[in-house]
Amino acid sequence: MADKTLLKNGIVLTLDKKVGNFHQADVLIEGAKIAAVAPNLIAEGAEVIDASDMIVMPGFVDTHRHVWEGILRNIATDIPLEGEAGYRSLILSTLAPAFRPEDAYVGNLVGLYGAIDAGITTILDWSHIQATREHGDAVIKALQESGMRAVFAYGYPAWKAPDENQDKWIREIAKQYFASKDQLLTFAVAPQGPEFTAFDVAKAQWTLARELDVRISVHVGVGMAGKLGKLAEMGKARLLKDDTTYIHCTTLSDDELQMITDTGGTISLSAPTEMLMGHGMPPIQKFLDCGLRPSLSVDAETNAPNDMFTQMRAVNSLQKGLVFEKKLARKSGIPAFLAAREVLEFATIEGARANGLLDKTGTLTPDKQADIIMLRTDRPNILPVNDPVSAVTWGMDTSNVDSVFVAGKALKRNGQLLNVDLNRLMQQAYQSRDYVVSKSGFKLPEI
Ligand SMILES: [Zn+2]
Protein backbone atom coordinates (compact mmCIF):
# COMPACT_ATOMS: atom_id res chain seq x y z
CA MET A 1 0.00 0.00 0.00
CA ALA A 2 1.25 3.48 -0.87
CA ASP A 3 2.28 5.93 1.86
CA LYS A 4 -0.58 8.18 2.87
CA THR A 5 -0.48 11.75 4.14
CA LEU A 6 -3.58 13.69 5.11
CA LEU A 7 -3.42 17.49 5.08
CA LYS A 8 -6.23 18.27 7.52
CA ASN A 9 -8.56 21.26 7.81
CA GLY A 10 -6.83 23.76 5.53
CA ILE A 11 -8.28 26.46 3.32
CA VAL A 12 -7.97 24.49 0.08
CA LEU A 13 -7.61 26.25 -3.27
CA THR A 14 -7.64 23.40 -5.78
CA LEU A 15 -7.95 25.92 -8.67
CA ASP A 16 -9.82 23.11 -10.44
CA LYS A 17 -13.26 24.51 -11.24
CA LYS A 18 -14.87 21.05 -11.13
CA VAL A 19 -13.43 20.20 -7.71
CA GLY A 20 -13.90 23.72 -6.31
CA ASN A 21 -12.21 25.63 -3.50
CA PHE A 22 -12.98 25.09 0.19
CA HIS A 23 -12.88 27.25 3.31
CA GLN A 24 -12.07 24.05 5.16
CA ALA A 25 -11.16 20.68 3.65
CA ASP A 26 -8.60 17.88 3.61
CA VAL A 27 -6.22 16.75 0.92
CA LEU A 28 -5.20 13.10 0.87
CA ILE A 29 -1.86 12.20 -0.70
CA GLU A 30 -1.25 8.57 -1.61
CA GLY A 31 2.24 7.82 -2.82
CA ALA A 32 3.04 10.37 -5.52
CA LYS A 33 -0.58 11.31 -6.24
CA ILE A 34 -3.50 13.29 -4.89
CA ALA A 35 -6.07 10.68 -3.87
CA ALA A 36 -8.91 12.92 -2.69
CA VAL A 37 -9.90 16.48 -1.82
CA ALA A 38 -12.98 16.97 0.39
CA PRO A 39 -14.02 18.01 3.90
CA ASN A 40 -13.76 15.43 6.69
CA LEU A 41 -11.81 12.75 4.87
CA ILE A 42 -10.98 9.62 6.80
CA ALA A 43 -7.76 7.87 5.87
CA GLU A 44 -6.68 5.03 8.08
CA GLY A 45 -2.99 4.76 8.70
CA ALA A 46 -2.25 8.16 7.15
CA GLU A 47 0.21 10.60 8.64
CA VAL A 48 -1.95 13.58 9.57
CA ILE A 49 -0.59 17.10 9.09
CA ASP A 50 -2.57 19.91 10.69
CA ALA A 51 -3.30 22.48 7.98
CA SER A 52 -5.75 24.54 10.02
CA ASP A 53 -3.59 27.67 9.78
CA MET A 54 -2.69 27.11 6.16
CA ILE A 55 -3.79 27.72 2.60
CA VAL A 56 -3.25 24.46 0.70
CA MET A 57 -2.83 24.93 -3.06
CA PRO A 58 -0.93 23.69 -6.12
CA GLY A 59 2.76 24.53 -6.21
CA PHE A 60 3.81 27.45 -8.39
CA VAL A 61 5.17 26.79 -11.89
CA ASP A 62 8.01 28.82 -13.41
CA THR A 63 8.15 28.39 -17.19
CA HIS A 64 11.53 29.96 -18.01
CA ARG A 65 14.55 30.50 -15.86
CA HIS A 66 18.24 30.41 -16.66
CA VAL A 67 18.87 28.49 -13.48
CA TRP A 68 22.66 28.34 -13.90
CA GLU A 69 22.72 32.08 -13.18
CA GLY A 70 21.91 31.30 -9.52
CA ILE A 71 25.42 32.24 -8.41
CA LEU A 72 25.11 35.60 -10.22
CA ARG A 73 22.09 36.78 -8.23
CA ASN A 74 21.39 40.51 -8.36
CA ILE A 75 24.69 41.17 -10.10
CA ALA A 76 23.13 43.20 -12.92
CA THR A 77 19.97 44.87 -11.65
CA ASP A 78 20.76 48.30 -13.06
CA ILE A 79 21.93 47.31 -16.53
CA PRO A 80 19.87 46.92 -19.69
CA LEU A 81 19.69 43.93 -22.01
CA GLU A 82 21.69 45.44 -24.84
CA GLY A 83 24.74 47.69 -25.10
CA GLU A 84 28.39 47.49 -24.16
CA ALA A 85 27.76 47.02 -20.44
CA GLY A 86 24.44 45.26 -20.94
CA TYR A 87 23.22 41.83 -19.87
CA ARG A 88 24.06 40.11 -23.14
CA SER A 89 27.59 41.42 -23.10
CA LEU A 90 28.26 41.11 -19.37
CA ILE A 91 26.40 37.95 -18.35
CA LEU A 92 26.25 35.96 -21.57
CA SER A 93 29.54 36.93 -23.24
CA THR A 94 31.79 37.66 -20.24
CA LEU A 95 30.66 35.62 -17.23
CA ALA A 96 28.99 32.59 -18.86
CA PRO A 97 32.13 31.40 -20.71
CA ALA A 98 33.97 31.26 -17.36
CA PHE A 99 31.56 28.64 -15.96
CA ARG A 100 33.03 25.17 -15.50
CA PRO A 101 30.54 22.27 -15.26
CA GLU A 102 30.81 22.39 -11.45
CA ASP A 103 29.92 26.09 -11.46
CA ALA A 104 26.83 25.43 -13.56
CA TYR A 105 25.97 22.64 -11.10
CA VAL A 106 26.27 24.97 -8.10
CA GLY A 107 24.42 27.78 -9.88
CA ASN A 108 21.61 25.33 -10.52
CA LEU A 109 21.57 24.02 -6.94
CA VAL A 110 21.31 27.52 -5.52
CA GLY A 111 18.56 28.48 -7.97
CA LEU A 112 16.58 25.29 -7.43
CA TYR A 113 16.66 25.35 -3.63
CA GLY A 114 15.68 29.00 -3.76
CA ALA A 115 12.75 28.08 -5.99
CA ILE A 116 11.57 25.27 -3.67
CA ASP A 117 11.90 27.61 -0.69
CA ALA A 118 9.59 30.04 -2.52
CA GLY A 119 6.91 27.39 -3.15
CA ILE A 120 7.77 26.63 -6.78
CA THR A 121 7.31 22.92 -7.49
CA THR A 122 7.91 22.91 -11.26
CA ILE A 123 10.52 24.85 -13.19
CA LEU A 124 11.66 25.00 -16.78
CA ASP A 125 15.43 25.29 -16.72
CA TRP A 126 16.32 27.26 -19.87
CA SER A 127 19.92 26.15 -19.83
CA HIS A 128 22.07 28.03 -22.36
CA ILE A 129 25.29 27.23 -20.51
CA GLN A 130 26.03 24.07 -22.53
CA ALA A 131 29.69 24.67 -23.41
CA THR A 132 30.57 20.98 -23.11
CA ARG A 133 28.75 17.68 -22.73
CA GLU A 134 29.81 17.73 -19.04
CA HIS A 135 27.92 20.97 -18.46
CA GLY A 136 24.74 19.09 -19.42
CA ASP A 137 25.49 16.23 -17.02
CA ALA A 138 26.30 18.66 -14.20
CA VAL A 139 23.11 20.66 -14.56
CA ILE A 140 20.94 17.55 -14.85
CA LYS A 141 22.58 16.16 -11.69
CA ALA A 142 21.50 19.30 -9.81
CA LEU A 143 17.96 18.99 -11.18
CA GLN A 144 17.82 15.37 -10.02
CA GLU A 145 19.20 16.15 -6.56
CA SER A 146 16.77 18.99 -5.96
CA GLY A 147 13.70 16.73 -6.06
CA MET A 148 11.77 19.32 -8.09
CA ARG A 149 9.63 18.60 -11.10
CA ALA A 150 11.60 20.18 -13.91
CA VAL A 151 11.85 20.56 -17.62
CA PHE A 152 15.46 20.55 -18.72
CA ALA A 153 15.42 22.79 -21.78
CA TYR A 154 18.75 22.36 -23.54
CA GLY A 155 20.00 25.74 -24.67
CA TYR A 156 22.71 26.42 -27.22
CA PRO A 157 25.61 28.31 -25.57
CA ALA A 158 24.73 31.97 -25.51
CA TRP A 159 28.16 33.40 -26.31
CA LYS A 160 29.16 31.56 -29.49
CA ALA A 161 27.73 30.08 -32.64
CA PRO A 162 26.57 26.50 -32.19
CA ASP A 163 28.63 23.74 -33.79
CA GLU A 164 27.73 20.18 -34.77
CA ASN A 165 28.46 19.04 -31.19
CA GLN A 166 25.28 20.65 -29.90
CA ASP A 167 22.91 18.49 -31.90
CA LYS A 168 24.93 15.38 -31.09
CA TRP A 169 24.81 16.17 -27.36
CA ILE A 170 21.08 16.90 -27.52
CA ARG A 171 20.46 13.45 -29.00
CA GLU A 172 22.75 11.79 -26.44
CA ILE A 173 21.13 13.58 -23.50
CA ALA A 174 17.64 12.74 -24.74
CA LYS A 175 18.58 9.07 -24.91
CA GLN A 176 20.57 8.88 -21.67
CA TYR A 177 18.25 10.79 -19.34
CA PHE A 178 14.86 11.15 -20.95
CA ALA A 179 13.92 7.81 -22.46
CA SER A 180 10.71 7.92 -20.38
CA LYS A 181 8.31 10.88 -20.23
CA ASP A 182 6.86 9.51 -17.02
CA GLN A 183 9.45 10.94 -14.63
CA LEU A 184 10.08 14.10 -12.61
CA LEU A 185 12.43 15.47 -15.26
CA THR A 186 11.30 15.97 -18.81
CA PHE A 187 13.20 17.27 -21.82
CA ALA A 188 12.77 20.26 -24.10
CA VAL A 189 14.89 22.10 -26.63
CA ALA A 190 15.59 25.81 -26.15
CA PRO A 191 16.63 26.99 -29.62
CA GLN A 192 18.34 30.32 -30.18
CA GLY A 193 15.28 31.57 -32.01
CA PRO A 194 14.86 33.23 -35.39
CA GLU A 195 15.80 36.70 -34.09
CA PHE A 196 19.26 35.55 -33.00
CA THR A 197 20.31 33.22 -35.79
CA ALA A 198 19.71 32.63 -39.49
CA PHE A 199 16.38 31.22 -40.62
CA ASP A 200 17.87 27.89 -41.71
CA VAL A 201 19.63 27.40 -38.38
CA ALA A 202 16.48 28.31 -36.46
CA LYS A 203 14.48 25.92 -38.58
CA ALA A 204 16.98 23.08 -38.09
CA GLN A 205 16.96 23.50 -34.30
CA TRP A 206 13.13 23.41 -34.19
CA THR A 207 13.09 20.42 -36.52
CA LEU A 208 15.44 18.51 -34.22
CA ALA A 209 13.13 19.13 -31.24
CA ARG A 210 10.22 17.77 -33.23
CA GLU A 211 12.18 14.75 -34.35
CA LEU A 212 12.82 14.01 -30.66
CA ASP A 213 9.14 14.70 -29.86
CA VAL A 214 9.91 17.29 -27.17
CA ARG A 215 8.62 20.79 -26.56
CA ILE A 216 10.30 23.99 -27.75
CA SER A 217 10.88 27.06 -25.56
CA VAL A 218 12.10 30.13 -27.42
CA HIS A 219 12.78 33.84 -26.80
CA VAL A 220 10.93 36.02 -29.33
CA GLY A 221 9.95 39.65 -29.62
CA VAL A 222 13.04 40.71 -27.69
CA GLY A 223 13.64 44.46 -27.97
CA MET A 224 14.60 45.71 -31.42
CA ALA A 225 15.24 42.12 -32.64
CA GLY A 226 11.53 41.48 -32.32
CA LYS A 227 10.71 44.23 -34.78
CA LEU A 228 12.31 42.40 -37.68
CA GLY A 229 9.38 40.12 -38.43
CA LYS A 230 11.46 36.97 -37.93
CA LEU A 231 8.72 35.03 -36.19
CA ALA A 232 6.38 35.84 -39.07
CA GLU A 233 8.88 34.16 -41.42
CA MET A 234 8.77 31.03 -39.28
CA GLY A 235 4.99 31.24 -39.27
CA LYS A 236 4.79 31.60 -43.04
CA ALA A 237 6.99 28.49 -43.34
CA ARG A 238 4.39 26.68 -41.19
CA LEU A 239 6.84 26.04 -38.38
CA LEU A 240 4.64 27.33 -35.55
CA LYS A 241 2.80 24.60 -33.65
CA ASP A 242 1.19 23.91 -30.30
CA ASP A 243 4.40 22.36 -28.94
CA THR A 244 6.09 25.73 -28.46
CA THR A 245 6.27 28.26 -25.63
CA TYR A 246 7.11 31.81 -26.76
CA ILE A 247 8.96 33.87 -24.15
CA HIS A 248 8.53 37.68 -23.78
CA CYS A 249 6.86 38.48 -27.16
CA THR A 250 7.24 42.11 -26.09
CA THR A 251 7.81 43.59 -29.55
CA LEU A 252 6.02 41.10 -31.78
CA SER A 253 3.53 42.45 -34.27
CA ASP A 254 -0.19 41.84 -33.87
CA ASP A 255 -0.01 39.42 -36.82
CA GLU A 256 2.69 37.39 -35.10
CA LEU A 257 0.68 37.19 -31.88
CA GLN A 258 -2.26 36.04 -33.94
CA MET A 259 -0.09 33.32 -35.53
CA ILE A 260 0.82 32.07 -32.05
CA THR A 261 -2.83 32.05 -31.06
CA ASP A 262 -3.96 30.30 -34.21
CA THR A 263 -1.35 27.55 -33.87
CA GLY A 264 -2.03 26.85 -30.18
CA GLY A 265 1.27 28.15 -28.80
CA THR A 266 1.79 29.01 -25.15
CA ILE A 267 3.33 32.15 -23.65
CA SER A 268 5.85 32.88 -20.92
CA LEU A 269 5.88 36.41 -19.54
CA SER A 270 8.74 37.70 -17.35
CA ALA A 271 7.31 41.12 -16.57
CA PRO A 272 9.96 42.29 -14.06
CA THR A 273 12.96 41.56 -16.30
CA GLU A 274 11.14 42.79 -19.40
CA MET A 275 10.60 46.15 -17.72
CA LEU A 276 13.98 46.28 -15.97
CA MET A 277 16.04 45.38 -19.01
CA GLY A 278 14.26 46.99 -21.92
CA HIS A 279 12.74 44.05 -23.78
CA GLY A 280 9.71 46.24 -24.45
CA MET A 281 6.46 46.71 -22.56
CA PRO A 282 5.05 43.35 -21.41
CA PRO A 283 2.13 42.82 -23.83
CA ILE A 284 -0.26 41.45 -21.22
CA GLN A 285 -3.26 43.26 -22.70
CA LYS A 286 -2.48 42.15 -26.24
CA PHE A 287 -2.31 38.54 -25.03
CA LEU A 288 -5.65 38.84 -23.27
CA ASP A 289 -7.21 40.49 -26.33
CA CYS A 290 -6.04 37.52 -28.47
CA GLY A 291 -7.33 35.01 -25.93
CA LEU A 292 -3.80 34.00 -24.89
CA ARG A 293 -3.38 33.22 -21.18
CA PRO A 294 0.26 33.73 -20.21
CA SER A 295 2.35 31.67 -17.86
CA LEU A 296 4.91 33.49 -15.71
CA SER A 297 8.68 33.16 -15.37
CA VAL A 298 11.53 34.52 -13.28
CA ASP A 299 13.93 34.49 -16.26
CA ALA A 300 17.16 35.83 -14.75
CA GLU A 301 18.11 36.02 -11.09
CA THR A 302 20.90 38.38 -12.15
CA ASN A 303 18.06 40.88 -12.09
CA ALA A 304 14.72 39.58 -10.85
CA PRO A 305 13.73 38.05 -7.50
CA ASN A 306 13.20 34.30 -7.47
CA ASP A 307 9.55 33.99 -6.47
CA MET A 308 6.18 33.92 -8.17
CA PHE A 309 4.53 36.37 -5.76
CA THR A 310 6.56 39.14 -7.40
CA GLN A 311 5.63 37.87 -10.85
CA MET A 312 1.91 37.84 -10.11
CA ARG A 313 1.92 41.32 -8.63
CA ALA A 314 3.97 42.78 -11.48
CA VAL A 315 1.52 41.48 -14.11
CA ASN A 316 -1.61 42.36 -12.18
CA SER A 317 -0.39 45.90 -11.37
CA LEU A 318 0.74 46.51 -14.92
CA GLN A 319 -2.52 45.37 -16.51
CA LYS A 320 -4.62 47.44 -14.13
CA GLY A 321 -2.38 50.46 -14.57
CA LEU A 322 -2.70 50.28 -18.35
CA VAL A 323 -6.48 49.91 -18.24
CA PHE A 324 -6.86 52.80 -15.81
CA GLU A 325 -4.62 54.92 -18.02
CA LYS A 326 -7.06 54.33 -20.91
CA LYS A 327 -10.01 55.13 -18.69
CA LEU A 328 -8.45 58.38 -17.52
CA ALA A 329 -7.76 59.35 -21.12
CA ARG A 330 -11.51 58.76 -21.79
CA LYS A 331 -10.73 56.21 -24.49
CA SER A 332 -13.34 53.78 -25.71
CA GLY A 333 -13.10 49.99 -25.68
CA ILE A 334 -11.85 49.69 -22.11
CA PRO A 335 -10.72 46.11 -21.43
CA ALA A 336 -11.78 44.16 -18.37
CA PHE A 337 -9.53 44.20 -15.32
CA LEU A 338 -7.59 41.05 -14.53
CA ALA A 339 -8.86 39.42 -11.34
CA ALA A 340 -6.54 38.05 -8.65
CA ARG A 341 -7.84 34.55 -9.41
CA GLU A 342 -6.79 34.79 -13.06
CA VAL A 343 -3.28 35.82 -12.11
CA LEU A 344 -3.03 32.93 -9.65
CA GLU A 345 -3.98 30.65 -12.54
CA PHE A 346 -1.17 32.15 -14.65
CA ALA A 347 1.30 31.15 -11.90
CA THR A 348 -0.02 27.58 -11.66
CA ILE A 349 -2.36 26.18 -14.33
CA GLU A 350 -0.97 28.14 -17.27
CA GLY A 351 2.56 27.31 -16.17
CA ALA A 352 1.74 23.61 -16.14
CA ARG A 353 0.19 23.93 -19.60
CA ALA A 354 3.21 25.79 -21.04
CA ASN A 355 5.57 23.18 -19.60
CA GLY A 356 3.52 20.37 -21.19
CA LEU A 357 2.59 19.04 -17.75
CA LEU A 358 -1.04 20.00 -17.24
CA ASP A 359 -2.04 16.34 -16.93
CA LYS A 360 0.36 16.02 -13.97
CA THR A 361 0.35 19.31 -12.07
CA GLY A 362 -1.07 22.87 -11.86
CA THR A 363 -4.27 22.06 -9.92
CA LEU A 364 -5.17 19.93 -6.91
CA THR A 365 -7.14 17.40 -8.88
CA PRO A 366 -7.47 13.81 -7.68
CA ASP A 367 -5.17 11.53 -9.66
CA LYS A 368 -2.76 14.32 -10.54
CA GLN A 369 0.69 14.31 -8.99
CA ALA A 370 0.82 15.66 -5.43
CA ASP A 371 2.68 18.93 -6.12
CA ILE A 372 1.31 20.90 -3.20
CA ILE A 373 2.28 23.90 -1.10
CA MET A 374 1.01 24.98 2.30
CA LEU A 375 1.09 28.71 3.02
CA ARG A 376 0.86 29.98 6.61
CA THR A 377 -2.11 32.18 7.41
CA ASP A 378 -1.17 32.81 11.06
CA ARG A 379 1.60 35.29 10.26
CA PRO A 380 1.32 38.99 11.03
CA ASN A 381 1.76 39.88 7.35
CA ILE A 382 -1.48 38.18 6.32
CA LEU A 383 -3.98 37.66 9.13
CA PRO A 384 -6.95 37.84 9.15
CA VAL A 385 -7.50 36.07 5.84
CA ASN A 386 -10.61 37.60 4.29
CA ASP A 387 -10.15 36.46 0.69
CA PRO A 388 -7.79 33.49 0.35
CA VAL A 389 -7.13 34.00 -3.39
CA SER A 390 -6.18 37.65 -2.91
CA ALA A 391 -4.21 36.77 0.20
CA VAL A 392 -1.92 34.59 -1.91
CA THR A 393 -1.83 36.88 -4.93
CA TRP A 394 -1.35 40.17 -3.11
CA GLY A 395 -0.57 39.70 0.57
CA MET A 396 1.82 36.80 0.97
CA ASP A 397 5.49 36.39 0.27
CA THR A 398 8.03 33.59 0.61
CA SER A 399 7.96 33.88 4.43
CA ASN A 400 4.50 32.29 4.29
CA VAL A 401 5.71 29.15 2.50
CA ASP A 402 5.56 26.49 5.21
CA SER A 403 5.61 23.24 3.25
CA VAL A 404 6.36 22.07 -0.26
CA PHE A 405 5.58 18.62 -1.67
CA VAL A 406 6.60 17.36 -5.10
CA ALA A 407 5.10 14.05 -6.24
CA GLY A 408 4.03 13.49 -2.64
CA LYS A 409 7.52 13.92 -1.25
CA ALA A 410 8.16 16.69 1.27
CA LEU A 411 10.93 19.07 0.19
CA LYS A 412 10.13 21.74 2.78
CA ARG A 413 8.36 21.36 6.13
CA ASN A 414 7.69 23.79 8.96
CA GLY A 415 9.38 26.57 7.02
CA GLN A 416 12.64 24.61 6.59
CA LEU A 417 14.12 23.08 3.45
CA LEU A 418 14.75 19.36 3.82
CA ASN A 419 17.55 17.28 2.28
CA VAL A 420 19.98 20.15 1.91
CA ASP A 421 23.06 21.17 3.88
CA LEU A 422 22.78 24.95 3.70
CA ASN A 423 26.26 25.58 5.09
CA ARG A 424 27.78 23.42 2.39
CA LEU A 425 25.60 25.05 -0.28
CA MET A 426 26.76 28.48 0.87
CA GLN A 427 30.40 27.42 0.71
CA GLN A 428 29.96 25.97 -2.78
CA ALA A 429 28.13 29.10 -3.97
CA TYR A 430 30.84 31.50 -2.82
CA GLN A 431 33.63 29.29 -4.18
CA SER A 432 32.04 29.04 -7.60
CA ARG A 433 31.05 32.69 -7.66
CA ASP A 434 34.62 33.72 -6.78
CA TYR A 435 36.07 31.44 -9.46
CA VAL A 436 33.73 32.64 -12.21
CA VAL A 437 34.11 36.32 -11.36
CA SER A 438 37.87 36.11 -11.15
CA LYS A 439 38.25 33.99 -14.32
CA SER A 440 36.04 36.35 -16.33
CA GLY A 441 37.88 39.46 -15.17
CA PHE A 442 34.59 40.99 -14.04
CA LYS A 443 34.57 43.23 -10.97
CA LEU A 444 31.68 42.96 -8.54
CA PRO A 445 29.77 46.23 -8.16
CA GLU A 446 31.07 48.75 -5.63
CA ILE A 447 28.84 49.56 -2.68
ZN1 LIG B 1 15.37 34.32 -20.88
Residues whose N, C-alpha, C, O or C-beta is under 5 A from the ligand:
A	BS01	ZN	D299
